[in-house]
């Protein structure tokens, strides 16, 4: 199972690296629907959503990854995205 999951994540990573974020999200969703989503799939889905500008979906995906694996790199990505949102929100209030 681990080898199969690893192949999924390599494909998703490649799609993201090629800028094919919509395809990466669709592929992630397909694995999620089949019950084959590891924390890495959720993390990568979050990265693809973030690159598409879908902050809400990115945060939700990172949270799901952290539920599956508290040591997931999604924790750092989630915190970074929250920091960015807080920065921009503060900036909006100061205008």
N, C-alpha and C positions, 0 to 999 in steps of 0.2 A: 504493500500500500504506500509506503513512504516513497519508493521510487516513482510510482505513478503520480503522486502528489508533486514531487520534485519537477517532473516533466511539465506539469500544468503551470507551475510557477515560473519556470524558464520561459515558456511561451508567453505568459502574461507580461513578464519583464521585458521581453523582446518587443512586444507590441507597444509598450509604454515608451521604450527607448526610441522606437521608430515614429513616435508621435501619433500612434493609432490608439488613442485613449478610449475612444468609443468602443472599438473592438475589444480592448482589454477589459472594459467594464462588462460587456456582454459575455465574454468568455468566463470571467469571474462569476457572474450571475448564474451561468450554466452549471458551474461546479457547485455553487451554493445550493441551487435547486436539486441537484442530484445527491446532496449531502456529502459532497467530497471536498468541502472547503476547510482548509487548515487556517490557522491564524495568519499564515503568510499570504494566502489568497485574499483574505479580508484586508490585510495591510496593503497589498498591491492594488486592490480595488480602491482603497482610500487614496493612494497616490494618483491613480488614474483620474478619479473624481476631482481631486485637488487641482490637477493640471487642466481639467476642463472648466475650472472655476466654480464647481459645485461643492462649496464649503460644507454645507449641511450633510451631504452624503459622504463626504470625505471623513468628517468627524464621526459619523455613525459607523462607518466601516472600521475606523481606527478603534473605536470603543468595542466593537464586536471582536476584533483581533485581540484586544487586551483581556476580554473576558475569557477567551480560549487559552491565552498565554500571557500571564502578567509580565513576562520578560520580553515580550514582543517589541521590536523596534517601533511599533505603532505608538507606544507611549511617548517616545521622543517626538514623533511626527505630530501627534495630537497636541502635545504641549506647545510645540513651535507654532502650530496653526492658531491655537488659542491666544498665544502671545501676539501674533500678527493681528488677529481680530481686535484684541484689546487696544493695541497701538492705534489702529485706524479708528476705532470707536472713540477713543480719547481725543484724537485729532479732530473728529467731527464735532465733538462737543466744545472744542476750544475755538471754533470759528466765529 
